[in-house]
Amino acid sequence: MNMKKVLLLATFLVSFSTFSQNLTSSQLLDLCDKSLGEVEEFLTANNWYFYQAAEETEEKYGNAKFVFDRPEFKMTDTAYFFSTYYYSHLNSAMAFELFFKDRKVYESYVEQLKNLNFKLTSSTTKGGNIIKVFKNGGKRVEVTIPPNSEEVNGFKFLFAKKSSYKKIRS
């Protein structure tokens, strides 16, 4: 192989690994039906790392938090992608949230939702953000869009079944 082909292949592999954290909307919706152990196994196989958990109480859902491509992640570190799996055995509810700051990734997820026949059914503002809810049958995706002026905030996608979404948001 000549040097040009080697550099092209290396660039392709780096690009592929950089964007491989982008789990598809379908995969994220599927995680809403999985147990905590199944979610951890799936994410670990896709280069996500568990870094924190909170037990379920009568007042709060339990959760497990993951970060993409940062095996030695500490709470003071920065990362590009975070996710949280929420669960409640008491309320029989589960949801999966993805957090990131990249507008192109946001646009990709919205396009995926549209391709999966999700329809925008409501939008409002809350805490200075725009909140949009997309529906398709028994599934819901809540999208939080931060203002452009906020550097610390990012986009959030909450994936859930209709019954879980109602419980989580009540």
C-alpha positions as a printed NumPy array, in Angstrom:
array([[  0.   ,   0.   ,   0.   ],
       [  1.239,   3.429,  -0.746],
       [  1.418,   6.09 ,   1.975],
       [ -1.628,   7.955,   0.636],
       [ -3.856,   4.876,   1.045],
       [ -2.498,   4.199,   4.536],
       [ -3.261,   7.781,   5.618],
       [ -6.748,   7.581,   4.096],
       [ -7.439,   4.305,   5.906],
       [ -6.123,   5.723,   9.194],
       [ -8.315,   8.823,   8.817],
       [-11.344,   6.629,   8.108],
       [-10.707,   4.452,  11.179],
       [-10.235,   7.467,  13.464],
       [-13.425,   9.054,  12.108],
       [-15.326,   5.812,  12.54 ],
       [-14.197,   5.376,  16.147],
       [-14.956,   9.026,  16.935],
       [-18.544,   8.678,  15.782],
       [-19.16 ,   5.115,  16.968],
       [-20.513,   6.412,  20.287],
       [-23.592,   7.587,  18.432],
       [-25.932,   4.796,  19.299],
       [-28.956,   4.88 ,  17.046],
       [-32.353,   6.076,  18.175],
       [-33.654,   2.529,  17.663],
       [-30.977,   1.14 ,  19.983],
       [-31.728,   3.785,  22.602],
       [-35.449,   3.031,  22.428],
       [-34.665,  -0.673,  22.847],
       [-32.689,   0.081,  26.013],
       [-35.927,   1.327,  27.61 ],
       [-37.109,  -2.295,  27.732],
       [-33.907,  -3.696,  29.262],
       [-32.844,  -4.363,  32.821],
       [-29.984,  -2.442,  34.383],
       [-27.649,  -5.394,  33.852],
       [-28.591,  -5.678,  30.18 ],
       [-28.104,  -1.919,  29.684],
       [-24.669,  -2.047,  31.333],
       [-23.584,  -4.992,  29.172],
       [-24.79 ,  -3.338,  25.953],
       [-23.166,   0.004,  26.707],
       [-19.904,  -1.582,  27.869],
       [-19.735,  -3.509,  24.594],
       [-20.084,  -0.16 ,  22.792],
       [-17.231,   1.646,  24.6  ],
       [-19.312,   3.293,  27.332],
       [-18.079,   3.202,  30.933],
       [-20.126,   3.088,  34.12 ],
       [-19.118,   5.808,  36.582],
       [-21.933,   6.429,  39.102],
       [-25.234,   5.059,  40.399],
       [-28.002,   5.991,  42.812],
       [-30.417,   3.571,  44.423],
       [-34.156,   3.873,  43.976],
       [-36.104,   5.436,  46.835],
       [-39.784,   6.186,  47.27 ],
       [-39.055,   9.771,  46.155],
       [-36.558,   9.196,  43.341],
       [-35.89 ,   6.774,  40.544],
       [-32.716,   4.743,  40.677],
       [-30.149,   5.471,  38.014],
       [-26.856,   4.408,  36.528],
       [-24.637,   6.882,  34.688],
       [-22.234,   6.138,  31.864],
       [-19.677,   8.116,  29.886],
       [-18.446,   7.39 ,  26.394],
       [-14.818,   6.472,  25.719],
       [-13.443,   7.605,  29.1  ],
       [-12.463,   4.49 ,  31.12 ],
       [-10.748,   6.539,  33.858],
       [-13.498,   9.188,  34.057],
       [-13.767,  11.234,  37.259],
       [-16.587,  13.618,  38.142],
       [-14.343,  16.643,  37.534],
       [-13.403,  15.482,  34.013],
       [-15.043,  16.565,  30.792],
       [-16.508,  14.251,  28.199],
       [-18.515,  14.595,  25.01 ],
       [-21.269,  12.06 ,  25.695],
       [-23.04 ,  11.044,  28.902],
       [-25.986,   8.73 ,  29.419],
       [-28.254,   7.88 ,  32.325],
       [-30.473,   4.83 ,  32.675],
       [-33.423,   5.494,  35.013],
       [-35.425,   2.71 ,  36.629],
       [-38.117,   2.188,  39.235],
       [-39.149,  -1.241,  40.403],
       [-41.804,   0.445,  42.568],
       [-43.436,   2.171,  39.573],
       [-42.458,  -0.298,  36.838],
       [-40.797,   2.438,  34.812],
       [-37.579,   2.71 ,  32.812],
       [-36.071,   5.398,  30.609],
       [-32.771,   6.211,  28.964],
       [-31.283,   9.702,  28.646],
       [-28.445,  10.786,  26.383],
       [-26.59 ,  14.077,  26.93 ],
       [-24.14 ,  15.715,  24.496],
       [-23.117,  19.14 ,  23.201],
       [-22.747,  18.579,  19.447],
       [-25.447,  20.21 ,  17.276],
       [-24.713,  17.858,  14.358],
       [-25.383,  14.868,  16.608],
       [-28.649,  16.523,  17.707],
       [-29.687,  16.972,  14.074],
       [-28.799,  13.35 ,  13.336],
       [-30.991,  12.061,  16.181],
       [-33.929,  14.252,  15.154],
       [-33.584,  12.954,  11.582],
       [-33.499,   9.358,  12.881],
       [-36.691,   9.991,  14.875],
       [-38.426,  11.352,  11.793],
       [-37.277,   8.304,   9.806],
       [-38.805,   6.118,  12.544],
       [-42.118,   7.993,  12.025],
       [-41.965,   9.93 ,  15.286],
       [-44.081,  13.068,  15.191],
       [-43.507,  16.263,  17.135],
       [-46.577,  16.522,  19.359],
       [-45.724,  19.288,  21.821],
       [-43.157,  21.938,  22.565],
       [-42.667,  24.388,  25.405],
       [-39.972,  26.192,  27.334],
       [-38.655,  25.196,  30.743],
       [-35.648,  26.467,  32.653],
       [-34.517,  28.553,  29.695],
       [-34.537,  25.55 ,  27.337],
       [-36.905,  24.428,  24.596],
       [-38.547,  21.073,  25.364],
       [-39.978,  19.072,  22.44 ],
       [-41.838,  15.774,  22.724],
       [-41.926,  13.303,  19.85 ],
       [-44.364,  10.366,  19.82 ],
       [-44.723,   7.159,  17.889],
       [-47.3  ,   4.7  ,  19.202],
       [-46.283,   3.667,  22.69 ],
       [-42.88 ,   5.396,  22.673],
       [-41.88 ,   8.923,  23.651],
       [-38.73 ,  10.96 ,  23.122],
       [-38.322,  14.232,  24.993],
       [-35.687,  16.536,  23.537],
       [-34.17 ,  19.402,  25.514],
       [-32.535,  22.142,  23.444],
       [-30.324,  24.631,  25.31 ],
       [-29.852,  28.252,  24.273],
       [-26.785,  28.88 ,  22.13 ],
       [-25.346,  31.221,  24.756],
       [-25.044,  28.476,  27.377],
       [-21.691,  26.723,  27.07 ],
       [-22.242,  24.381,  30.041],
       [-25.54 ,  22.986,  28.841],
       [-26.108,  20.489,  26.098],
       [-28.781,  18.571,  24.256],
       [-30.709,  15.872,  26.096],
       [-32.779,  13.079,  24.61 ],
       [-34.981,  11.105,  27.012],
       [-36.226,   7.832,  25.489],
       [-39.127,   6.012,  27.191],
       [-42.282,   4.   ,  26.712],
       [-45.47 ,   6.036,  27.051],
       [-46.339,   4.591,  30.488],
       [-42.816,   5.137,  31.834],
       [-42.631,   8.649,  30.401],
       [-45.852,   9.654,  32.178],
       [-44.556,   8.276,  35.487],
       [-41.132,   9.861,  35.154],
       [-42.545,  13.273,  34.254],
       [-45.381,  13.315,  36.841]])
